[in-house]
Amino acid sequence: MESRLPGTAIRCSMCSETMTFEEVKRWRGDATFEKYDFLLFRASLTSDPSIHWCLSPVCESQNGQFHFGSDPQMICSFCNYSTCIHHQLPWHTDKTCEEYDHRTQHQKIEMELSLRYIKNKTTPCPKCSIPLEKNEGCFHFTCVRNMGGCGQEFCWICLVRWDDALRRGRRAHKPNCPFHRSDLPANAPMFFADYFPNLEQELQRQMDELGVDEGA
């Protein structure tokens, strides 16, 4: 007899043919056959739509139970654990299936909006990749440790390490960065205000010309 139940086939390790029930019993040993026999039994019960299984991780019952009617909440006759047979999940207390679906869909939409916001409005730290957002201040940015960051200091526009900019000057900044200015002294990464009284306006003008989005 060959098993026709989904997920219960055992193949021969030599020829890859599906083994019959008698062959599994003969060649696979008592422990393997006992598990196989139980899986066949459970699969045969599962094929009956009126039989369901308790989802409690500590329930010792190995048998399904009949559940009839339209009520999706099944209470295990062995351990009293509540299961939602519609969602095949632990019972959603204080919520109908419709309310649970509505909440789940709402959470999914919120997650999608959050991910979209993170993608469009934040920049990952070049060291630890935590998403960061700049609302104000200069372009010398610090990934703050007490906010879950790593303490890395970098240029917000081109993400170069700030200590590298201090050491190498403007050459450390990427070509599309306003700080990569050929008319700035090579050793003047910290003193841009000395050359531009209106530094923020100057940087914003250059960023606009380069098409650089400050929030990107």
C-alpha positions in Angstrom: 0.0 0.0 0.0 1.5 3.3 -1.1 0.5 6.5 0.8 -1.4 9.0 -1.2 -1.7 11.6 1.6 0.2 14.8 1.0 3.5 15.1 2.9 3.6 11.5 4.1 5.7 9.9 1.3 9.0 8.3 2.2 11.5 7.7 -0.7 14.0 5.0 -0.9 17.6 6.3 -0.3 18.9 4.0 -3.1 16.4 4.5 -6.0 14.3 7.5 -4.9 11.1 5.5 -5.4 8.2 6.1 -3.0 8.1 3.3 -0.4 4.9 1.5 0.4 3.5 1.2 3.9 4.8 -2.4 4.1 8.2 -1.4 2.9 8.5 1.4 5.5 7.5 -1.1 8.2 10.0 -3.6 7.1 13.1 -1.5 6.3 12.9 1.7 8.3 13.0 0.4 11.9 10.4 0.6 14.7 11.0 4.2 15.7 10.7 5.6 12.2 7.7 3.4 11.4 5.9 4.5 14.5 6.4 8.2 13.6 5.3 7.4 10.0 2.2 5.5 11.1 1.2 8.4 13.4 1.7 10.9 10.5 -0.5 8.8 8.3 -3.1 8.7 11.0 -3.0 12.4 11.5 -3.0 13.2 7.8 -6.0 11.1 7.3 -7.9 12.9 10.1 -6.8 16.3 8.7 -8.4 15.5 5.4 -11.8 15.7 7.3 -12.8 19.4 7.4 -14.6 18.9 10.7 -11.5 17.8 12.6 -9.1 20.3 14.0 -6.0 20.3 16.2 -5.2 22.2 19.3 -2.5 24.8 18.8 -1.3 24.9 22.4 2.5 24.3 22.5 2.0 22.3 25.7 -1.1 20.3 24.9 -0.3 16.6 25.2 -3.3 15.5 23.1 -2.2 13.9 19.9 -5.7 13.5 18.5 -7.8 16.1 16.7 -11.3 16.8 17.7 -14.5 17.4 15.9 -15.7 21.0 15.7 -19.1 21.7 14.0 -21.0 24.8 13.3 -20.1 28.4 12.3 -18.3 29.4 15.5 -14.6 29.8 14.6 -13.4 29.4 18.3 -12.5 25.9 19.2 -11.8 25.0 22.9 -9.6 22.0 23.3 -11.5 19.2 25.2 -8.1 18.1 26.6 -6.5 21.3 27.8 -9.1 24.0 27.3 -6.9 26.0 25.0 -8.7 28.3 22.5 -7.9 28.1 18.8 -9.2 30.1 15.9 -9.9 27.5 13.3 -10.6 30.2 10.6 -7.1 31.7 10.9 -5.4 28.6 12.4 -4.0 30.8 15.2 -4.4 31.1 18.9 -7.8 32.6 19.6 -7.8 36.5 19.2 -9.4 37.4 22.6 -12.0 40.2 22.6 -12.0 40.3 18.8 -14.2 38.7 16.2 -12.5 37.3 13.1 -13.6 40.3 11.1 -12.2 42.7 13.7 -8.9 40.7 13.8 -8.7 40.9 10.0 -9.4 44.7 10.1 -6.6 45.2 12.7 -4.2 43.0 10.8 -4.8 44.9 7.6 -4.5 48.2 9.4 -1.2 47.1 10.9 0.0 46.0 7.5 -0.8 49.4 6.0 1.0 51.2 8.9 4.0 49.0 8.4 4.1 49.8 4.7 3.8 53.5 5.4 6.6 53.3 8.0 8.9 51.5 5.6 8.1 54.1 2.9 8.8 56.9 5.3 12.1 55.4 6.3 13.1 54.9 2.7 12.2 58.4 1.6 13.0 60.5 4.7 15.9 58.9 6.4 19.5 58.1 5.6 21.2 54.9 7.0 24.3 55.5 9.1 27.3 54.5 7.0 28.7 52.4 9.9 25.8 50.7 11.6 23.0 51.3 9.0 20.4 52.5 11.6 18.0 54.9 9.8 18.7 58.5 10.7 16.7 61.7 10.1 18.0 65.3 10.1 15.5 68.0 11.0 17.9 70.8 11.7 21.5 71.7 12.4 24.6 71.5 10.3 25.8 68.8 8.0 28.3 67.4 10.5 26.1 64.6 11.7 26.5 62.2 14.7 24.8 58.8 15.0 23.8 59.3 18.6 24.5 56.3 20.9 21.7 56.9 23.5 19.3 56.8 20.6 20.5 53.3 19.6 23.2 54.5 17.3 26.9 53.8 17.1 28.5 57.3 17.7 29.8 57.5 14.1 30.4 61.2 12.9 30.0 61.8 9.2 29.0 64.3 6.5 25.2 64.1 6.1 25.5 64.9 2.4 28.1 62.4 1.1 28.4 60.1 4.2 32.2 60.4 4.4 33.6 59.8 7.9 34.1 63.2 9.7 37.5 62.2 11.0 38.5 61.4 7.5 37.3 64.9 6.4 39.3 66.4 9.3 42.4 64.6 8.2 42.2 65.0 4.4 40.2 68.1 4.0 37.8 68.7 1.1 39.3 65.9 -0.9 37.7 63.4 1.4 34.2 64.6 0.4 32.6 63.0 -2.7 32.5 65.1 -5.9 28.7 65.7 -5.6 29.1 67.1 -2.1 29.1 70.9 -1.8 32.0 70.6 0.6 34.1 69.2 -2.2 34.8 72.7 -3.4 37.9 73.4 -5.5 38.0 77.0 -4.2 38.2 75.9 -0.5 41.5 75.4 1.2 42.3 71.7 1.2 42.9 71.7 5.0 39.7 73.6 5.9 37.0 71.1 6.6 35.9 72.6 9.9 36.0 76.3 9.1 33.5 76.8 6.3 31.8 79.6 8.2 35.0 81.6 7.9 34.7 81.5 4.1 30.9 81.8 3.9 29.1 84.2 6.3 25.8 82.7 5.1 27.0 79.0 5.1 23.6 77.3 5.2 22.2 79.4 2.4 25.4 78.8 0.3 25.3 75.1 0.9 21.6 74.9 0.1 22.2 76.8 -3.2 24.9 74.4 -4.2 22.8 71.4 -3.3 19.9 72.8 -5.4 22.3 73.2 -8.3 23.6 69.7 -7.9 20.1 68.2 -7.5 21.1 66.8 -4.0 18.1 66.1 -1.8 18.9 66.9 1.8 16.6 64.3 3.2 17.8 61.5 0.9 
